[in-house]
Amino acid sequence: RQDVHLEVTSCPVYKAKGNDTKCRSLLPAAIPRSPDTLTDKTRAMCNQWGFVSAEFPLGYDDILDQLQAVKKTMDRLKASPNAAVQIAIQNNIAPFLPMDFLRQTVYDGLWRHSLIFSNVPGPPEPCLFAGKQATGLEMLFPNLIPQIGLISYGGNMFGNIVVDPTSMPNPELISPLFSRAFQRLAKRLGVECPPSVEQHANTLNQ
């Protein structure tokens, strides 16, 4: 699922920024937590995660070729120790470093990437908020670089893109291009595309 989300995200980034675009993304990678952490109310809401860097495969004519390129990139990351090493450094070394050095390191790391991409599995069943059923979830995270957040909830997918319109040309195209990528992928695989996605993708023709 993450491979598909990352692949359809790369399509609008490529189209919106231009055909000569090269793109690197930061991906939050989480590691499993121990059972005692999950049952401890003071730690249950905390995650063990760190950023890993990944290239966005761009510029493929066939969307399935692009999906395979994304899968290859993700398989390589999942088999590498990058996430575990990053988490070990930030948990055991970073707390002892000077704050100015840490701030510059974070800034330099973000500056060398085009965007942050995160997808999170949410509750599979509807939840109550203040006694009322929540109809959806939104993940918004303003950052120094564009950030894309996807979250599932109740059998649906919700997504947001936080971007500075002065730093990326044509940011208004990203949302319909995202739907267009899903539309192309569904057609290529011979599966039905949801009408709402079709309608949104077709706004590019207007």
N, C-alpha and C positions, 0 to 999 in steps of 0.2 A: 504493500500500500504506500509506504513512504517513497519508493522508487517512482511510482506513478505520480504522486503529488509533486515530487521534485522535478520530474520530467515536464509536466504541464506548466510548471512555474518557469522553467527555463525558456519555453517558447515565447511568452509575452515579454520577458526581459530582453530576449534577442531582437524581437520585432520593435519594441519600444525604443531601445537604445541604438539600434543600427546594426547593419550586417557585418561590420568590422569589430563587433564587440567581443571582448574577452572578459570572462566573468569568473570570479571565485566567491564561494559562499562560506559562511560560518554556520555550522550545524551544531546545536546543543545535543550532546550525547550523554544519556543517563546510564548508570550502572545499577544492577539490582541492589536492593537494600535488605538488611537482615530482618528476620521476623520480629525481633525485639524492638527494632526501630519503628516498625509499622504499628505495633501495639502501644507504643509510648506516646501519650497525647502531646507531650512537649516536643516530640521529634517527628511525628507522623506526617506533618505537612512539609517537611524539608526533603529536598531531593539531592542526590549525589550526581552531579553532572559537570561536564566541561565542554568547551568548544573544540571542535575539530574542523580543519579546513578542507574544502573539497572544490574541485573545478566543476563548473557547469558545462556539460557538453552542449555546444551550440552549433547551429548552422546545418543540421541534417535535413535533407530533402524528404526522407521517409521518416515519419514520426516513430515508427517501430524501431528503426535503427537508432534513433535518439534515445528511446526508452532502454534499449539494450546497452547503450553507452553509459547511461545513468546507473543501470543495474551493476555494470562492471565496476564503476567508481564506488558505489555503495558497498558492494561485496568486498572490495579491497579494504575499505575503511573498517567494516565490521570485523574483518579478520586481523586487523592490525592492533597493536597495543597503544595507539595514539591517545584514545580517550582515557584509558586507565592511567597512562603516564601524565597526561594533562591534569587529571583530577588529583593525582598524588602530589604534583608540584604545587598546585594552587592550595591544597589543604595543609601541606607539611612544610613548604618553603616560603610561599608568598606571605604568610602572616608575619614573617620575621624580616621582610625587606622594607626599605624606606617607602613611605607613601608616595613621594614624588616620583620615584622609580616605577612603582606599580601603575600610577596614573599614566605615565608616559608609555609604558608597555601596553596597557589596554588601548590607548589612543593609537599607537603604531599598529597594533594588531587589527583594529577595526579599519583603519585607513587603507590597509592592504587588501581589503575585501570589498566586493560590490554590494553584498546584502547579507542579512541573517535570515535563515530559513528554519522554521520550527513547526513541527506537527505533533499534536498531543491527543492521545485517545481520551475522550471524555466519557461521561456516564452513558451506558447503552440504553438506559431507561429514563423517561422523563423524571425530573426532580422538582421538589417544591422549594419556593423561595418566598418567605414571609407568608406561608400558607397558600400560595398560588403556584400553579404549575408553570415552570419556566418554558417559554416557547423556543428559546435558542440561547446559544452562548457565543460571546465574541471575545477574541483574544487581541488586545491592543497593547503594543509596547513601543512607545517612542524611543528612538535610539539615535546614535550619531550617524548611522548609515541606514538605508532602507531595511525594514524588517517585515517579513511575511510570516503570519501565524495562522495555522489551520488547526481546528479542533472539531472532533466528532461529538455528536450529542443526539441521543434518541433516534439513531438510524440516519441522521443527516450530517452533512459537513458544512461548517461555517468557517469563513476565512476573512482576513483583513490584511491590507497592505498599508503600512505606515511609511510615508515617503515625503521628503522635502521637495516640493515641485520645482524649486530653483536649482536642484542638483541633478535632476533626471528629466530629459526631454520627453514630452508626451506622456506624462504619468497617467492621464485619463484613459489611455489605451490599454493599460495593463489588465484591468478587470475584464473587459470584453474579450481581450486576446487570451486570457486565462480560460474563459468559456469556449473560445474557438479551438483551443488546444484539446480540451475534453471532447469537443464535437468531432474533431479530426481523428482522435484516437478511437472513439466509439465507432466511427464509420470504418476505420481501418480494421478493427477487430470484429466488425459485423454484429455489434450489440446496440441496443436502443440507448439513445441519449435523452435524458430528461427534458421535457418540453421547456422548462424554465431556463435550462442551460442553452438550448437551441435558440430561444428567443433572445437571450442576452448576447449570444455570439453573433446573431444576425443584425444587431445594432451597428456592427462595423460596416454594413452595406448601406446604411442610411445616410 
